Amino acid sequence: MSESAKQWYCLVGGVRYGPVADETFREWIRLGRVGPADMVWADGMPGWQPLSSVQHTLGVGLGPPRPSPAPRVHRPHRGGTVLALGIVGLVVCWPCGAFAWSMGNADLRDIRAGRMDPTGEGMTQGGRICGMIATILGLIGCCGSIAWFLLVGGMAGLGSR
């Protein structure tokens, strides 16, 4: 596996993150999301090591120091809720899909900004996509129904002349 194709894992404040692509991991280091004392691991390493002992192999300087070693607190993700709404929107009630789409957009923005737990990104993305499909199909169905009623009403009006 090439150095640039590595998938990284890290322990920050007792919370495990990963796998993360090499480029994303380097960005986290530059932003200070992963500090010198945080434990990291990638395939090919003998075990978990502090970032300070492997940072030289990444070719990136450490980011700004964190103000305290206290764990970063993320809001819990709502991936399960977004996914459930997206599925309900597809199967039962398409307006639920619109809620999944909206919540998914907001939550993905917060996950990528580091304000929400990133472990729910996959479920959130899946629910958002289901919500998009449900909403679009629901709107197509509504437009089709309106067109049908206009067509049938127009034909009924022509027949009564």
Secondary structure, DSSP 4 states (H G I P E B T S, - for coil): --GGG-EEEEEETTEEEEEEEHHHHHHHHHHTSS-TTSEEEETTSSS-EEHHHHHHHHT----SPPS-SSPPPPBPP-HHHHHHHHHHHHHT-HHHHHHHHHHHHHHHHHHHTTSB-GGGHHHHHHHHHHHHHHHHHHHHHHHHHHHHHHHHHHHHHHHT-
